Amino acid sequence: HLLETGLKEASFFANTTMLNILKPFSNNLPVPLLDEMMEEAVKSDSMEAVAIVKDILSDHHHRVSQDTITTARSRGLVGIIKSLDPEFEDTSEQQKQALKQAVLDKTASIEGKKN
């Protein structure tokens, strides 16, 4: 239990030093723990922690869950999203340019905005 707790907490706190120390001992981890570790690493917003946990998942031949990818997308960190979802296409720059042009053209809408 100590190893599992250490891995889970290191993921939660993005303690990359601890993740790297424990990684060699992380054989045969249960699938729910792998999923929880990745979810916590994503929530930590640390690209480095996500990369280490992704390596651990890869060592176990386990894929990142769709729920975790959804969490990553909701947090909006493009680097993390791209690392977990190779199909992801970042359109934020295009959206910004389109909005800028709409403002300049005076065709931008504020519908859906809360006051």
JOCORDA-V743626 format. One record per residue. N is the residue number from 0. PHI is phi in whole degrees, 0 to 359 (none if undefined). OMEGA is omega in degrees with one decimal (999 if undefined). NEAR is the number of other C-alpha atoms within 10 Angstrom. Layout:
n & phi & omega & near
N & PHI & OMEGA & NEAR
N & PHI & OMEGA & NEAR
This chain:
n & phi & omega & near
0 & none & -177.5 & 6
1 & 297 & 178.5 & 7
2 & 297 & -179.3 & 13
3 & 298 & 178.6 & 16
4 & 298 & 179.4 & 12
5 & 299 & 179.6 & 15
6 & 294 & -179.4 & 24
7 & 296 & -178.9 & 22
8 & 291 & 177.7 & 17
9 & 296 & 176.4 & 23
10 & 293 & -179.1 & 27
11 & 301 & -176.2 & 21
12 & 267 & -178.2 & 16
13 & 53 & 179.0 & 24
14 & 277 & -174.0 & 18
15 & 293 & 176.7 & 19
16 & 298 & 179.8 & 11
17 & 294 & 178.0 & 15
18 & 301 & 179.1 & 21
19 & 293 & 178.0 & 16
20 & 292 & -175.8 & 11
21 & 277 & -175.5 & 15
22 & 307 & -179.0 & 17
23 & 296 & -178.6 & 9
24 & 259 & -170.6 & 10
25 & 264 & 177.5 & 18
26 & 288 & 172.0 & 10
27 & 55 & 176.5 & 8
28 & 279 & 178.1 & 14
29 & 293 & -177.6 & 11
30 & 305 & 179.4 & 13
31 & 302 & 178.1 & 8
32 & 291 & 178.1 & 14
33 & 301 & 179.0 & 24
34 & 297 & -179.5 & 20
35 & 294 & 178.3 & 17
36 & 300 & -178.9 & 26
37 & 293 & 177.8 & 26
38 & 301 & -179.7 & 23
39 & 293 & 178.6 & 24
40 & 297 & 178.3 & 31
41 & 298 & -179.5 & 28
42 & 294 & 178.5 & 19
43 & 285 & -179.0 & 18
44 & 62 & 179.5 & 19
45 & 256 & 178.6 & 20
46 & 301 & -178.6 & 17
47 & 294 & 178.5 & 14
48 & 296 & 178.3 & 27
49 & 299 & -179.3 & 25
50 & 297 & -179.9 & 18
51 & 293 & -179.7 & 19
52 & 295 & 177.2 & 28
53 & 298 & 175.6 & 21
54 & 298 & 178.4 & 14
55 & 297 & 177.5 & 22
56 & 299 & 179.8 & 20
57 & 299 & 177.3 & 12
58 & 300 & 179.5 & 13
59 & 265 & -177.1 & 16
60 & 55 & -178.7 & 8
61 & 243 & -179.8 & 14
62 & 270 & 175.0 & 13
63 & 290 & -177.5 & 17
64 & 289 & 177.6 & 15
65 & 297 & 177.3 & 11
66 & 300 & 179.9 & 11
67 & 291 & 176.7 & 20
68 & 296 & 176.7 & 20
69 & 298 & 176.9 & 13
70 & 299 & 180.0 & 16
71 & 300 & 179.3 & 23
72 & 297 & -178.4 & 18
73 & 293 & -179.9 & 11
74 & 276 & 170.4 & 15
75 & 78 & 178.7 & 12
76 & 272 & -170.7 & 14
77 & 302 & -179.4 & 16
78 & 301 & 179.0 & 14
79 & 292 & 179.9 & 22
80 & 301 & -179.5 & 24
81 & 298 & -178.9 & 16
82 & 291 & -178.4 & 15
83 & 264 & -175.0 & 22
84 & 228 & -176.1 & 16
85 & 299 & 180.0 & 8
86 & 278 & -175.9 & 9
87 & 295 & 176.0 & 12
88 & 242 & -179.7 & 10
89 & 281 & -180.0 & 12
90 & 250 & -175.3 & 8
91 & 299 & 179.8 & 10
92 & 294 & 177.7 & 9
93 & 296 & 179.1 & 10
94 & 296 & 178.1 & 11
95 & 297 & -179.8 & 11
96 & 295 & 179.4 & 11
97 & 295 & 178.5 & 13
98 & 295 & 179.0 & 15
99 & 301 & 179.8 & 13
100 & 295 & 179.1 & 13
101 & 297 & 177.6 & 13
102 & 294 & 179.4 & 12
103 & 298 & 179.8 & 10
104 & 277 & -177.7 & 9
105 & 59 & 177.4 & 9
106 & 244 & -179.6 & 10
107 & 292 & -179.9 & 13
108 & 249 & 176.9 & 10
109 & 250 & 178.2 & 7
110 & 300 & 180.0 & 6
111 & 87 & 177.7 & 6
112 & 279 & 177.9 & 6
113 & 261 & 179.7 & 5
114 & 272 & 999 & 3
